[in-house]
Every structure is written in C-alpha cells, then in structure tokens.
Amino acid sequence: MQDADAQEMMMTGTNDATGAEHTTRDAASTAAAEERSQVEYRDVAWSDVDEITKLFEDMWFHIEPHVGTPIAALSARRSVLRYLCESTDGEVAVLDGHIAGVVLLRVPQRPVLFKDAGTKLNIVDARLSADEEGSRALSDLMHWHGIEVCMDKDADVQERSGAELQLFVVSSRSRGHGVGGTLFRRMKQRLSAYGVERYYLHTDTSCNYSFYDHQGLERIAERPSSEDAVVAGDDDKPFWPSDDTRYIYLGAA
C-alpha cells in the first residue's frame, strides 16, 4: 500500500521520460528543499515502529466511527507488522525530529530486518481476537491481504519482478520539503545497487496512484471493490469498509 503527496512528488520525483534539463531542475529543487528543512534519511529501526504505525493509522484508518479508537490503532499496527515480517530493507525521512516518510522493501534472498516482527504480530492478532469487534476488524485485514495474494498470483509478479515496494507513505506535514520524491529516488537507487531490475507495488484509489503513472510505471492489474466478497459480521457488513479499486504497478529500478 502506497501514498504520498502527488503534487510534491511530481515536482521532485525522477521521471525517466522527461528531459535532462527538467530532471536537473527537479534534482536541484529537491536538494534545496532538503537543505532548508534539514531532512535526515536513514535506515529504518525497530524504535520507529510506533511512529510509522501512527502515520499509517492517520492515513488509512481515519474512518468514522472508529477514528482514534484502540481497534484503529491495533489495526494499523497489525498492518505495519505484517509488512515488517517480510521487509528486508527500509528507510525513513526524519523532519524536525519526527518521521515524515517511510519506504519498506522486500527483496528475496536478502535477510529480513526484524526477526521478532512475527511474534509481535501474533500478539496484536490475539488482542484483536479478544472481542467481537476486534475479530471483525482482523477478518477484514486478513481478507484484504488475501486479495493482494490472489492479485499477485494472477499477475505473475514473482516472475516479472525482483522486489516489492511494500509501503511508501509520506506525512502531509512534510509537503514542500521534497521528502516523497527523494525517498522514491533513493529506493530505486538501492534496488539498482542490489542488481534488481524491476519491482512491483500495490496501491489503490484512496492513494495518489497517479504518481506512479507519472513516473512511467506500468499498471499490470486492476480489481474494483465490486469484485470483493463482503467479510460477514453480525450485520453482514465489513468492519473496515472500502470502495477503492486496487492496482498493481510494475516499475524499472
């Protein structure tokens, strides 16, 4: 799942289809923004999980009537931990002492970053399963993941790419600082250094997915919400409703 400020990223991201003059101007603009704001880029650490979870919650679980509830916080933590169970690489942008953006990558054959993430995930699942509402929320989260697995299989992404961009999210507070474009460019540089030629990612219409079109990525799969079966609860409605169309994009490192 990915999200970033589209306007900011179109200004600062690298587009292979644009001319050298435009690319140079964008790079200079990004560098100037970084210098003004003193954005720090570093590898992700386990101590970042709480802030990443809060960023994730604000972005994707700000849904009434569950805004700010323990279930929203646990659902966000569960989502982040699920990524971290498989993440081999990650980078955060730090602005004014707080995480302003994060990228998580899964590169097969590279070691997982945090071996204890699976244990932490099981603990969160147990807490969600302890009551009826939490169980419904967990069912939805697992259902969403199952949809992604099915889409991966149908699109044959494992054969067509060498890595997955698992999570790409930028805080709205960092707009104008070049964070999104810089994180995306550094992600591609990292993959290139590993010898990865192509990568894929999941996104949906709740995100600024047009950024990936702008960057020249290929949309290789699409699934409208109308094709998703409802996860049944007592009222036969999903706990976390979604009417978003899901996409898979394929890009060159």
C-alpha positions as CSV (number, residue, x, y, z in Angstrom):
1,M,0.0,0.0,0.0
2,Q,1.4,3.4,-1.0
3,D,0.6,7.0,-0.6
4,A,2.3,10.4,-1.0
5,D,1.6,14.0,-1.9
6,A,1.1,13.8,-5.6
7,Q,1.8,17.4,-6.4
8,E,5.0,17.4,-4.3
9,M,6.2,14.2,-5.9
10,M,5.5,15.3,-9.4
11,M,7.8,18.3,-8.7
12,T,10.6,16.4,-7.1
13,G,10.5,12.8,-8.4
14,T,12.6,11.4,-11.1
15,N,10.8,10.6,-14.4
16,D,12.8,8.7,-16.9
17,A,10.6,10.0,-19.7
18,T,11.4,13.7,-19.0
19,G,14.3,15.6,-20.5
20,A,17.7,16.1,-18.8
21,E,17.0,19.8,-18.2
22,H,13.7,19.1,-16.4
23,T,15.4,16.3,-14.4
24,T,18.3,18.5,-13.4
25,R,15.9,21.3,-12.3
26,D,13.9,18.8,-10.2
27,A,17.0,17.5,-8.6
28,A,18.2,20.9,-7.7
29,S,14.8,21.8,-6.3
30,T,14.8,18.7,-4.2
31,A,18.3,19.4,-2.9
32,A,17.4,23.0,-2.0
33,A,14.3,21.8,-0.1
34,E,16.4,19.2,1.8
35,E,18.9,21.9,2.8
36,R,16.3,24.3,4.0
37,S,14.4,21.7,6.1
38,Q,17.4,19.6,7.1
39,V,15.6,16.3,6.3
40,E,17.6,13.3,7.5
41,Y,17.4,10.0,5.6
42,R,18.4,6.8,7.5
43,D,17.7,3.1,7.7
44,V,14.5,2.2,9.5
45,A,14.9,1.0,13.1
46,W,12.6,-1.1,15.3
47,S,12.2,2.0,17.5
48,D,10.5,3.7,14.6
49,V,7.5,1.3,14.6
50,D,5.3,3.4,16.9
51,E,5.7,6.5,14.7
52,I,5.2,4.5,11.5
53,T,2.1,2.9,13.0
54,K,0.7,6.3,13.9
55,L,1.4,7.6,10.4
56,F,-0.3,4.6,8.9
57,E,-3.3,5.0,11.2
58,D,-3.8,8.6,10.3
59,M,-3.5,7.8,6.6
60,W,-5.7,4.6,6.3
61,F,-7.7,4.1,9.5
62,H,-9.1,7.6,9.9
63,I,-12.6,6.1,9.3
64,E,-15.7,7.0,11.3
65,P,-16.9,5.9,13.8
66,H,-13.5,4.3,14.6
67,V,-11.2,7.3,14.5
68,G,-8.8,7.3,17.4
69,T,-10.1,4.0,18.9
70,P,-7.9,1.2,20.2
71,I,-9.1,-1.0,17.3
72,A,-7.9,1.6,14.8
73,A,-4.5,1.7,16.5
74,L,-4.2,-2.1,16.6
75,S,-5.4,-2.5,13.0
76,A,-2.7,0.0,11.9
77,R,0.0,-1.8,14.0
78,R,-1.1,-5.1,12.6
79,S,-0.7,-3.8,9.0
80,V,2.7,-2.4,9.7
81,L,3.9,-5.5,11.4
82,R,2.7,-7.7,8.5
83,Y,5.0,-5.7,6.2
84,L,7.9,-5.9,8.7
85,C,7.6,-9.7,8.9
86,E,9.0,-9.8,5.3
87,S,10.8,-6.4,5.0
88,T,14.4,-6.7,4.1
89,D,15.2,-3.0,3.6
90,G,13.6,0.2,4.8
91,E,14.4,3.9,5.0
92,V,12.7,6.8,6.9
93,A,12.8,10.5,6.4
94,V,13.1,12.5,9.6
95,L,11.9,16.1,9.7
96,D,12.1,18.2,12.9
97,G,12.7,15.1,14.9
98,H,9.7,13.2,13.6
99,I,9.2,10.6,10.8
100,A,8.0,12.3,7.7
101,G,8.0,9.4,5.4
102,V,8.9,5.7,5.1
103,V,9.7,3.1,2.5
104,L,9.7,-0.6,3.1
105,L,11.1,-3.1,0.6
106,R,11.0,-6.9,0.3
107,V,13.9,-8.2,-1.8
108,P,14.0,-12.1,-2.0
109,Q,17.3,-13.7,-0.9
110,R,18.1,-10.8,1.5
111,P,17.7,-11.3,5.2
112,V,14.6,-10.0,7.0
113,L,15.2,-6.8,9.0
114,F,13.3,-7.7,12.2
115,K,13.1,-11.4,13.1
116,D,10.8,-10.7,16.1
117,A,8.1,-9.0,13.9
118,G,6.2,-12.2,13.5
119,T,6.0,-12.7,17.3
120,K,4.8,-9.1,17.7
121,L,2.2,-9.7,15.0
122,N,0.8,-12.7,16.8
123,I,0.4,-10.7,20.0
124,V,-1.6,-8.0,18.1
125,D,-3.7,-10.6,16.5
126,A,-4.5,-12.1,19.9
127,R,-5.5,-8.7,21.2
128,L,-7.8,-8.1,18.2
129,S,-9.4,-11.5,18.6
130,A,-10.2,-11.0,22.2
131,D,-13.6,-9.3,21.4
132,E,-16.2,-9.4,18.7
133,E,-15.4,-6.0,17.1
134,G,-11.7,-6.7,17.1
135,S,-12.3,-10.1,15.5
136,R,-14.3,-8.5,12.7
137,A,-11.6,-5.9,12.1
138,L,-9.0,-8.6,11.9
139,S,-11.1,-10.6,9.5
140,D,-11.2,-7.6,7.2
141,L,-7.4,-7.1,7.4
142,M,-6.7,-10.7,6.6
143,H,-9.3,-10.6,3.7
144,W,-7.5,-7.6,2.2
145,H,-4.2,-9.4,2.4
146,G,-5.7,-12.4,0.7
147,I,-7.0,-10.3,-2.2
148,E,-3.4,-9.0,-2.7
149,V,-2.0,-12.5,-2.7
150,C,-4.6,-13.5,-5.4
151,M,-3.8,-10.5,-7.5
152,D,0.0,-11.2,-7.2
153,K,-0.6,-14.8,-8.5
154,D,-2.9,-13.7,-11.3
155,A,-0.4,-11.0,-12.5
156,D,2.6,-13.4,-12.0
157,V,4.5,-10.7,-10.2
158,Q,7.1,-13.0,-8.7
159,E,8.3,-13.9,-12.2
160,R,8.1,-10.4,-13.6
161,S,10.0,-8.5,-10.8
162,G,12.8,-8.9,-8.4
163,A,11.4,-6.9,-5.4
164,E,8.3,-5.5,-3.8
165,L,7.8,-1.9,-2.7
166,Q,5.7,-2.9,0.3
167,L,5.0,0.5,1.9
168,F,5.5,4.1,0.7
169,V,3.9,6.7,2.8
170,V,4.7,10.4,3.3
171,S,3.2,12.6,6.1
172,S,1.1,15.5,4.9
173,R,3.1,17.7,7.3
174,S,6.2,17.3,5.1
175,R,4.7,18.8,1.9
176,G,7.0,21.1,0.1
177,H,10.2,19.5,1.6
178,G,10.9,17.1,-1.2
179,V,10.5,14.0,1.1
180,G,8.3,11.9,-1.2
181,G,10.4,12.4,-4.4
182,T,13.7,11.8,-2.5
183,L,12.5,8.7,-0.8
184,F,11.3,7.2,-4.1
185,R,14.5,8.1,-5.9
186,R,16.7,6.6,-3.1
187,M,14.5,3.5,-3.1
188,K,15.3,2.9,-6.8
189,Q,19.0,3.6,-6.3
190,R,19.0,0.9,-3.5
191,L,17.3,-1.6,-5.7
192,S,19.7,-0.9,-8.6
193,A,22.7,-1.4,-6.3
194,Y,21.3,-4.8,-5.4
195,G,21.1,-5.7,-9.1
196,V,17.2,-5.6,-9.1
197,E,15.9,-4.5,-12.5
198,R,12.2,-4.4,-11.8
199,Y,9.9,-4.1,-8.8
200,Y,6.2,-4.0,-8.1
201,L,3.8,-2.4,-5.7
202,H,0.2,-2.5,-4.6
203,T,-1.9,0.7,-4.4
204,D,-5.5,1.8,-4.7
205,T,-7.7,4.7,-5.5
206,S,-7.5,6.0,-1.9
207,C,-3.9,6.9,-2.6
208,N,-2.3,9.3,-5.1
209,Y,-1.7,6.5,-7.6
210,S,-1.3,8.9,-10.5
211,F,2.2,9.5,-9.2
212,Y,3.2,6.0,-10.5
213,D,1.7,6.8,-13.9
214,H,3.7,10.0,-13.9
215,Q,6.8,8.0,-13.1
216,G,6.3,5.7,-16.0
217,L,5.4,2.6,-14.1
218,E,3.1,0.1,-15.8
219,R,-0.3,-0.8,-14.4
220,I,-0.4,-4.6,-14.7
221,A,-3.5,-5.5,-12.6
222,E,-6.7,-3.9,-11.5
223,R,-9.5,-5.1,-9.2
224,P,-12.6,-3.0,-8.4
225,S,-14.1,-3.2,-5.0
226,S,-17.3,-4.7,-6.6
227,E,-15.3,-8.0,-7.0
228,D,-14.5,-8.2,-3.3
229,A,-16.7,-10.5,-1.2
230,V,-18.0,-9.0,2.0
231,V,-16.4,-10.3,5.2
232,A,-19.5,-11.2,7.1
233,G,-20.1,-10.0,10.7
234,D,-23.4,-9.9,12.6
235,D,-24.7,-7.2,10.3
236,D,-23.2,-8.7,7.1
237,K,-21.1,-5.5,6.6
238,P,-17.3,-5.1,6.7
239,F,-15.8,-3.5,9.8
240,W,-13.4,-1.5,7.6
241,P,-15.5,-0.6,4.5
242,S,-13.7,0.1,1.3
243,D,-14.9,1.1,-2.2
244,D,-11.5,1.5,-3.6
245,T,-10.2,0.0,-6.8
246,R,-6.9,-1.9,-6.3
247,Y,-3.9,-1.8,-8.6
248,I,-0.6,-3.4,-9.1
249,Y,2.2,-1.4,-10.8
250,L,5.4,-2.7,-12.2
251,G,8.4,-0.4,-12.4
252,A,12.1,-0.3,-13.5
253,A,14.8,0.4,-10.9
